Amino acid sequence: MALCLTDRIARLACAATGRDTSLFTKDIAARHAALRQAVSGRRVLVVGGAGSIGAATIVQLAGLDPAGLAVLDLNENNLTELIRHLRARPGGFRPDLAVAPIDYGSPLAAAWLAGQRPFDLVWSFAAMKHVRSERDPVSTLRLLDVNIAAAGRFLRACADHGHGRHGVFLVSTDKAADPVGLMGASKRAMEQLLWTRPGLGRVTTTRFANVAFSDGSLPWGFLQRLAKGQPLAAPADVRRYLVTPQESGELCLLAALAAPDRHVLIPRLDPAQHTADFLHIAQVVLADAGLEPAWFDDEAAALAAVGAHAAVGIQPGRWPVLRTRADTAGEKTQEIFVADGETAVETGLHAALAIPARAIPAQAVDGLCTWIESAMSGRIPMPGQTAIIDQLRTVVPELRHAASVKSLDARL
């Protein structure tokens, strides 16, 4: 399932979104010459390139004739699979290719960057993306370090050693718009970090929808549950904007190369046309396996309905699906792309708009990064969740945290 590049994933993603043609086909075709000119002959560094979105973007990048590609990613299995995938493409992979299993915010990464010839383009997909990462202060601090403080250390090293002079791109999320969860707030803070870093050239980001069947996502989890003979579970009251893996790569390519400097690119999506609920996606997965759902509202009953000694019988050809509710910390029932006080503007793209940056003082971002690093290193006592939220609000005052005593970790 790694990299979200299989034919099965592509088929399921198309079925889940109801599209067999990419939203960005017209824009990629219309801008192909300009995109190729921006990449051809240049060296590109991709952080987190072995994840679902990073790999999908690299697939798009590979056709634009870069002179060299370096990929940093801590997942050595996905990194190996990415290499194999690129080498096995029709015609092979001509650019110089280097990979390293390095944490992008580590001293080792800084030393590695110091020893490299300058990369013209720097793109980062590094992130902790799960809402459930705010389960406790330790997990939340790790979330903030990866999404904010490590990004700051990485960008500083890039600026110090001349990397990214033709463009720096960091990926954000739709959850960064008017965030109710700490993951979304961390990515909103990352956007502010990007706007305030000195020594960088053109900088852009994108907020995009859920990527269907990306590694670790709930639809990806459906495939894991089915393969392991376990019930599926999905919130019945949640709708999400959904894009295919191909669309995620194309949107990131456009954001990195075609969006105006200091803008957030967002897909032009209609909630009536482009959202899906997770129960529908569960039905898509089951239909692909020749099954139909058997609906449950009780977890114990759903668990009892599977296995060789099922205590609750269901008809052959049906599979248990537990319906839950979005009542845990940091969850939204409907995502948005444009926050209060922001305005999306036209950029000449058919399927995307852009939001101009609204930077806060750099001192606030620097202060948050310093606080995160102090908490991570033990220089200050371990903060509680309330203290963490208060610190985040120094950079993301619009955070309206949706607290709950319930946890996703306590559910299927």
Secondary structure, DSSP 4 states (H G I P E B T S, - for coil): -GGG-SHHHHHHHHHHHT-SS-TTHHHHHHTHHHHHHHHTT-EEEEETTTSHHHHHHHHHHHTT--SEEEEE-S-HHHHHHHHHHHHTSTT---SEEEEE---TTSHHHHHHHHTSPPPSEEEE------GGGGSSHHHHHHHHIIIIIHHHHHHHHHHHTTTTTT-EEEE--GGGSS-SSHHHHHHHHHHHHHHH-TT--SEEEE---EETT-TTSHHHHHHHHHHTT--EEEETT-EEEEE-HHHHHHHHHHHHHTSPTTEEEEE---HHHHEEEHHHHHHHHHHHTT-EEEEES-HHHHHHTSSTT-SS---TTEEEEEEE-S-STT--SB--SS-TT---B--S-SSEEEEE--PPPHHHHHHHHHHHHHHHHTSSPPP-HHHHHHHHTTT-TT------S--GGG--
